[in-house]
């Protein structure tokens, strides 16, 4: 399966399926249950546990060799240049979703270790949800208005 595929949030029809309805977002099970229901499309397993195990295995494989999962444009004329990161005096907020498979939380904490900044933790498994939840969005906006930021928010509640 392609590591670039992203599963959308469960629909009303999906929520009628027992595995999705009982999932519980704190463990990232909603998305895993949705993917398991579509095993013919994604090929990660037919149960939530199988999908979670496959995602962990894929994450470890990506960490070991990210270039294997990255498209390089054919015929690109310029040589590869390594990206160098460093700390700066500027203000920076890094947002990480604790249970999200698309960009694992561990990557956010490692990046903060490399470049500094403030870590804003969202306790869900849904990429980009912070701006869709009013409490989370208000926390982020307060940073731009007053320079203050809490440690995070709950994010999207499990169905």
N, C-alpha and C positions, 0 to 999 in steps of 0.2 A: 504493500500500500504506500501511497505517496505521503510523506511526512508533512506536506504543505496543506493537506485537506483539513478544513475546520468544520466541526459539527455545529449547526445553529442551535439556538436554545430550543428546548422541547416545545412542541405545539400543543394545542388543546387535545388533538387526537393522540399525540404521544403520551400525554398525561393519563389517558385511560389505560395505558399498558402498565401492569402492576410493578414491573421493575423500575420504571421511571417515576411512578407516583410515590413509591416508598424510598426513593434514592437518598435524599438528604444531602444538601449542598456542602456541608462542612467537610465531607470526605471527598468531594469532587465526584460523587456518584451519579449525579443527574446526567452529566454529559457522557459518562462511561455507559450508563444504561441506555441512553439514546443511541450511541454508537453500536452497542451490542445488538440492539434491535435491528440494525442495518448491517449485519455481518456480511451479507452478500456484496455490499458496496465497499466497506472499509476493511474487512478481513482481519480484524483484531481479536475476534472471539465472540461467543454467543452469550456470555455472562458478564456482569459488571466486573467481577474479579479478574476474568481473563483479559478484559480490555485494559484495566488498570495495570496489570502485570506487563502487557504488551507496550503500554505507554512508557512505563519505567524503563523497560529494556531499550526502547527506541531512544529515550532521553540519554541513557548511558552511551549508546552507540553514537549519538550526535555529539555528545561531550568529547568522546574519544577522537572523532574525526569529522568536524563540522563541514569541511569542504565536500565530503561525500554527499551531503544533502543540500548543497548550494549550486544553483545553476550559474555557469560562467558563460557569458556571451561568446558564441563561436566567432573566431576571427578578431577578437579584441586586440588592437594593435599595441597597447601600452603594457609595460611590465607590471606585475603585481607589486603593490606597495603595502607593507604591513602598517596597520593602524596602531599608533602609539597613544595611549591615554595617560593623563596625569592630573593631579589635583590642581585646582585653580582657586583663586580667592572669591570667585563669583558664587552666587546663591543657586542652589540646584535642589530640585525635589525629584526623587525617584519613586515611582509608584509600582508596587508589586502585589499581585493577587496570590494569596498563600496556597491555594489549591488548583491553580490553573495550569493545564498541560502545555499551552501554546508557548508561553515564556515563563519557565519555572521560577518560583520565588528565589531559589538558591542563586540564580543568575543575577537577580536584582541585588541581593546582599553582596555578592562578589564584586559587582560593578561599583557599589557604594564603597567597598573597601579599596578599590583602585582609584576612584576619582573623588570620593567624599560626597557631601550633600546630606540631605535629610531623607529618611526612608518613610514613606506613607504606605502602610499595609492595609490591604482590602481583604477581609476574611471571606472570600468566596472563590468560585472557580470560573468566573465569567470575564474574559478579557474585555477591558474597556467599560466595565459596569459602573465605575466610580462616577462618571458624569451623568448616568441615568438614574442614580439614586440621590434624592434631594439632600439627605444628610451628608453623604460623601461629597457631593458637588459643593455644598456650602463650606465644608472643611477646606477643600482645595481653593475655592474662591477667596476664603479668608487669608490664605497665604499671599495672594496677589494684592489684596486690599490693605492688610495690616502687617504682613510679614510673619504671621504666626501660623503654626500648623500643629494639629494633634498627631498622635502616632498612627492613626488610621481610622477605619470605619468597618461596618459589618458587610457592606456590599449588598448583592441581590440575595434575598431570602430564598431558601429551598421551597419548591412547591409543596 
